[in-house]
Structure formats: structure tokens, C-alpha cells
């Protein structure tokens, strides 16, 4: 491999490493936002689950009062 080809390949590798480092830095800086979004999603899921359980309980009461037809 010629010296020019080696230099070109080295430059491409350096650019690729720089892109990877920027991507990792970007991912780390948004990591907290992802954790916060996940916590909010988990909270909303728990609320939805509780509402569904309440609704099922109400339906059970209504069905129990109706009796068989």
C-alpha cells in the first residue's frame, strides 16, 4: 500500500473515530432525558393500570347486580 493510500485511510479512520466520539457524547448528554421520559412513561402506565383495575371492579359490580338473564 502506498504512503498516500495509508495517509488517506488513516484520515478516514480519524474522521470515523471523531464521529463515534461525538455520537457517544451526544448519547450521554441525552441519557438523563431518556431516563426522565422512561420514569414518566412508567408513572403513566401505573396510573392507566390502576384505572383499568377500577373499571374492571365497577363492571364486576354492575354485572353482579344485573344477574343472569
DSSP file (Angstrom, degrees, kcal/mol; ACC not computed):
  #  RESIDUE AA STRUCTURE BP1 BP2  ACC     N-H-->O    O-->H-N    N-H-->O    O-->H-N    TCO  KAPPA ALPHA  PHI   PSI    X-CA   Y-CA   Z-CA
    1    1 A X              0   0    0      0, 0.0     5,-0.0     0, 0.0     2,-0.0   0.000 360.0 360.0 360.0 134.0    0.0    0.0    0.0
    2    2 A X     >  -     0   0    0      1,-0.1     4,-2.3     4,-0.0     5,-0.2  -0.264 360.0-113.6 -72.8 162.0    1.4    3.4   -1.0
    3    3 A X  H  > S+     0   0    0      1,-0.2     4,-2.7     2,-0.2     5,-0.2   0.874 118.0  54.6 -62.4 -37.4    2.1    6.1    1.6
    4    4 A X  H  > S+     0   0    0      2,-0.2     4,-2.2     1,-0.2    -1,-0.2   0.911 108.7  47.5 -63.5 -42.3   -0.7    8.2    0.1
    5    5 A X  H  > S+     0   0    0      2,-0.2     4,-2.6     1,-0.2    -2,-0.2   0.889 112.0  50.4 -65.8 -39.9   -3.2    5.4    0.5
    6    6 A X  H  X S+     0   0    0     -4,-2.3     4,-2.7     2,-0.2    -2,-0.2   0.926 111.4  48.0 -63.7 -44.9   -2.1    4.8    4.1
    7    7 A X  H  X S+     0   0    0     -4,-2.7     4,-2.3     2,-0.2    -2,-0.2   0.896 112.5  49.2 -62.8 -39.9   -2.5    8.5    4.9
    8    8 A X  H  X S+     0   0    0     -4,-2.2     4,-2.2     2,-0.2    -2,-0.2   0.923 112.4  47.2 -65.2 -44.5   -5.9    8.6    3.3
    9    9 A X  H  X S+     0   0    0     -4,-2.6     4,-2.4     1,-0.2    -2,-0.2   0.901 111.8  51.0 -64.2 -40.7   -7.0    5.5    5.2
   10   10 A X  H  X S+     0   0    0     -4,-2.7     4,-2.4     1,-0.2    -1,-0.2   0.907 109.6  50.1 -62.9 -42.1   -5.7    7.0    8.4
   11   11 A X  H  X S+     0   0    0     -4,-2.3     4,-2.3     2,-0.2    -2,-0.2   0.905 110.5  49.7 -63.5 -41.6   -7.5   10.2    7.8
   12   12 A X  H  X S+     0   0    0     -4,-2.2     4,-2.4     2,-0.2    -2,-0.2   0.911 111.0  50.0 -63.4 -41.8  -10.8    8.4    7.2
   13   13 A X  H  X S+     0   0    0     -4,-2.4     4,-2.6     2,-0.2    -2,-0.2   0.907 109.9  50.4 -62.7 -42.1  -10.3    6.3   10.4
   14   14 A X  H  X S+     0   0    0     -4,-2.4     4,-2.2     2,-0.2    -1,-0.2   0.903 111.0  48.8 -62.9 -41.5   -9.7    9.5   12.4
   15   15 A X  H  X S+     0   0    0     -4,-2.3     4,-2.2     2,-0.2    -2,-0.2   0.905 111.4  50.1 -64.5 -40.7  -12.8   11.1   10.9
   16   16 A X  H  X S+     0   0    0     -4,-2.4     4,-2.3     1,-0.2    -2,-0.2   0.920 110.0  50.1 -64.0 -43.2  -14.8    8.0   11.8
   17   17 A X  H  X S+     0   0    0     -4,-2.6     4,-2.7     1,-0.2    -1,-0.2   0.894 109.0  52.2 -61.9 -39.8  -13.5    8.0   15.3
   18   18 A X  H  X S+     0   0    0     -4,-2.2     4,-2.3     2,-0.2    -1,-0.2   0.906 109.3  49.5 -62.6 -41.5  -14.4   11.6   15.7
   19   19 A X  H  X S+     0   0    0     -4,-2.2     4,-2.3     2,-0.2    -2,-0.2   0.905 111.6  49.2 -63.7 -41.0  -18.0   10.9   14.6
   20   20 A X  H  X S+     0   0    0     -4,-2.3     4,-2.6     2,-0.2    -2,-0.2   0.927 110.5  50.0 -64.2 -44.6  -18.2    8.0   17.0
   21   21 A X  H  X S+     0   0    0     -4,-2.7     4,-2.4     1,-0.2    -1,-0.2   0.892 111.5  48.7 -62.0 -39.9  -16.9   10.1   19.9
   22   22 A X  H  X S+     0   0    0     -4,-2.3     4,-2.6     2,-0.2    -1,-0.2   0.908 111.3  50.2 -65.3 -41.0  -19.5   12.8   19.1
   23   23 A X  H  X S+     0   0    0     -4,-2.3     4,-2.5     2,-0.2    -2,-0.2   0.912 111.5  47.6 -64.3 -42.4  -22.3   10.3   18.9
   24   24 A X  H  X S+     0   0    0     -4,-2.6     4,-2.5     2,-0.2    -1,-0.2   0.920 112.7  49.4 -65.1 -43.1  -21.3    8.8   22.3
   25   25 A X  H  X S+     0   0    0     -4,-2.4     4,-2.0     1,-0.2    -2,-0.2   0.902 111.9  48.5 -61.6 -41.3  -21.1   12.3   23.8
   26   26 A X  H  X S+     0   0    0     -4,-2.6     4,-1.6     2,-0.2    -1,-0.2   0.905 110.9  50.5 -65.2 -41.6  -24.5   13.1   22.4
   27   27 A X  H  X S+     0   0    0     -4,-2.5     4,-0.6     1,-0.2    -2,-0.2   0.903 110.6  49.4 -63.9 -41.2  -26.0    9.9   23.7
   28   28 A X  H  X S+     0   0    0     -4,-2.5     4,-0.5     1,-0.2     3,-0.5   0.878 109.3  51.9 -66.7 -37.4  -24.5   10.6   27.2
   29   29 A X  H  < S+     0   0    0     -4,-2.0     4,-0.3     1,-0.2     3,-0.3   0.807 114.7  42.0 -71.7 -27.2  -25.9   14.1   27.3
   30   30 A X  H  X S+     0   0    0     -4,-1.6     4,-2.0     1,-0.2    -1,-0.2   0.472  89.8  93.1 -94.2  -2.2  -29.4   12.9   26.4
   31   31 A X  H  X S+     0   0    0     -4,-0.6     4,-2.2    -3,-0.5    -1,-0.2   0.881  84.3  50.4 -57.4 -41.7  -29.2    9.9   28.7
   32   32 A X  H  X S+     0   0    0     -4,-0.5     4,-2.5    -3,-0.3    -1,-0.2   0.877 108.1  53.1 -66.0 -37.4  -30.8   11.8   31.6
   33   33 A X  H  > S+     0   0    0     -4,-0.3     4,-2.4     2,-0.2    -1,-0.2   0.880 108.9  49.6 -64.1 -37.6  -33.7   12.9   29.3
   34   34 A X  H  X S+     0   0    0     -4,-2.0     4,-2.5     2,-0.2    -2,-0.2   0.916 110.5  49.8 -67.5 -42.6  -34.3    9.3   28.3
   35   35 A X  H  X S+     0   0    0     -4,-2.2     4,-2.3     2,-0.2    -2,-0.2   0.907 112.4  47.8 -62.6 -41.7  -34.3    8.3   32.0
   36   36 A X  H  X S+     0   0    0     -4,-2.5     4,-2.3     2,-0.2    -1,-0.2   0.909 111.9  49.3 -65.7 -41.8  -36.8   11.0   32.8
   37   37 A X  H  X S+     0   0    0     -4,-2.4     4,-2.4     1,-0.2    -2,-0.2   0.893 111.3  50.1 -64.5 -39.1  -39.0   10.1   29.9
   38   38 A X  H  X S+     0   0    0     -4,-2.5     4,-2.6     2,-0.2    -2,-0.2   0.912 109.8  50.3 -65.6 -42.2  -38.9    6.5   30.9
   39   39 A X  H  X S+     0   0    0     -4,-2.3     4,-2.2     2,-0.2    -2,-0.2   0.904 111.8  48.2 -62.6 -41.1  -39.9    7.4   34.5
   40   40 A X  H  X S+     0   0    0     -4,-2.3     4,-2.5     2,-0.2    -2,-0.2   0.910 111.6  49.8 -64.9 -42.3  -42.8    9.5   33.3
   41   41 A X  H  X S+     0   0    0     -4,-2.4     4,-2.3     1,-0.2    -2,-0.2   0.901 110.2  50.6 -62.7 -41.4  -43.9    6.7   31.0
   42   42 A X  H  X S+     0   0    0     -4,-2.6     4,-2.3     2,-0.2    -1,-0.2   0.899 110.4  49.7 -63.6 -41.0  -43.7    4.2   33.9
   43   43 A X  H  X S+     0   0    0     -4,-2.2     4,-2.2     2,-0.2    -2,-0.2   0.921 111.4  48.3 -63.3 -44.8  -45.8    6.5   36.0
   44   44 A X  H  X S+     0   0    0     -4,-2.5     4,-2.5     1,-0.2    -2,-0.2   0.881 110.3  52.6 -63.5 -38.0  -48.4    6.9   33.3
   45   45 A X  H  X S+     0   0    0     -4,-2.3     4,-2.6     2,-0.2    -1,-0.2   0.915 108.8  49.4 -63.6 -43.9  -48.5    3.2   32.8
   46   46 A X  H  X S+     0   0    0     -4,-2.3     4,-2.3     2,-0.2    -2,-0.2   0.903 111.4  49.6 -62.6 -41.4  -49.1    2.6   36.6
   47   47 A X  H  X S+     0   0    0     -4,-2.2     4,-2.3     2,-0.2    -2,-0.2   0.925 111.9  47.9 -62.6 -45.1  -51.9    5.2   36.5
   48   48 A X  H  X S+     0   0    0     -4,-2.5     4,-2.4     1,-0.2    -2,-0.2   0.906 110.7  51.6 -62.5 -42.5  -53.5    3.6   33.5
   49   49 A X  H  X S+     0   0    0     -4,-2.6     4,-2.4     1,-0.2    -1,-0.2   0.919 109.8  49.5 -60.9 -44.0  -53.3    0.1   35.1
   50   50 A X  H  X S+     0   0    0     -4,-2.3     4,-2.3     1,-0.2    -2,-0.2   0.913 111.1  49.5 -62.7 -42.9  -55.0    1.5   38.3
   51   51 A X  H  X S+     0   0    0     -4,-2.3     4,-2.5     1,-0.2    -1,-0.2   0.893 110.3  50.6 -63.6 -39.6  -57.8    3.0   36.2
   52   52 A X  H  X S+     0   0    0     -4,-2.4     4,-2.6     2,-0.2    -1,-0.2   0.915 109.5  50.5 -64.7 -42.1  -58.3   -0.2   34.4
   53   53 A X  H  X S+     0   0    0     -4,-2.4     4,-2.2     2,-0.2    -2,-0.2   0.904 110.9  49.3 -62.5 -40.9  -58.5   -2.2   37.6
   54   54 A X  H  X S+     0   0    0     -4,-2.3     4,-2.4     2,-0.2    -2,-0.2   0.919 111.2  49.6 -62.3 -43.9  -61.1    0.3   39.0
   55   55 A X  H  X S+     0   0    0     -4,-2.5     4,-2.6     1,-0.2    -2,-0.2   0.901 109.8  50.4 -63.9 -41.3  -63.1   -0.1   35.8
   56   56 A X  H  X S+     0   0    0     -4,-2.6     4,-2.5     2,-0.2    -1,-0.2   0.908 109.7  51.7 -62.9 -41.0  -63.0   -3.8   35.9
   57   57 A X  H  X S+     0   0    0     -4,-2.2     4,-2.0     2,-0.2    -2,-0.2   0.921 110.4  47.9 -60.8 -44.3  -64.1   -3.7   39.5
   58   58 A X  H  X S+     0   0    0     -4,-2.4     4,-2.7     1,-0.2    -2,-0.2   0.912 111.2  50.7 -62.6 -43.2  -67.1   -1.4   38.6
   59   59 A X  H  X S+     0   0    0     -4,-2.6     4,-2.9     1,-0.2     5,-0.2   0.898 108.0  53.2 -62.4 -39.9  -68.0   -3.8   35.7
   60   60 A X  H  X S+     0   0    0     -4,-2.5     4,-2.4     2,-0.2    -1,-0.2   0.913 110.3  47.6 -60.7 -42.2  -67.9   -6.7   38.1
   61   61 A X  H  X S+     0   0    0     -4,-2.0     4,-2.2     2,-0.2    -2,-0.2   0.936 113.3  47.8 -64.2 -46.6  -70.3   -4.9   40.4
   62   62 A X  H  X S+     0   0    0     -4,-2.7     4,-1.8     1,-0.2    -2,-0.2   0.918 113.6  46.8 -61.2 -43.7  -72.6   -4.0   37.6
   63   63 A X  H  X S+     0   0    0     -4,-2.9     4,-1.8     1,-0.2    -1,-0.2   0.892 111.3  52.6 -65.8 -38.5  -72.6   -7.5   36.2
   64   64 A X  H  < S+     0   0    0     -4,-2.4    -1,-0.2    -5,-0.2    -2,-0.2   0.869 110.5  47.3 -64.9 -36.7  -73.2   -8.9   39.7
   65   65 A X  H  < S+     0   0    0     -4,-2.2    -1,-0.2     1,-0.2    -2,-0.2   0.805 108.9  55.1 -74.5 -29.9  -76.3   -6.6   40.2
   66   66 A X  H  < S-     0   0    0     -4,-1.8    -2,-0.2    -5,-0.2    -1,-0.2   0.903  91.3-167.9 -69.0 -41.6  -77.7   -7.5   36.8
   67   67 A X     <  -     0   0    0     -4,-1.8    -2,-0.1    -5,-0.2     2,-0.1  -0.028  39.0 -39.0  72.8 173.6  -77.7  -11.2   37.5
   68   68 A X              0   0    0      1,-0.1    -4,-0.0    -4,-0.1    -5,-0.0  -0.389 360.0 360.0 -70.6 149.2  -78.2  -13.8   34.8
   69   69 A X              0   0    0     -2,-0.1    -1,-0.1     0, 0.0    -2,-0.0   0.390 360.0 360.0-107.9 360.0  -80.8  -13.1   32.2
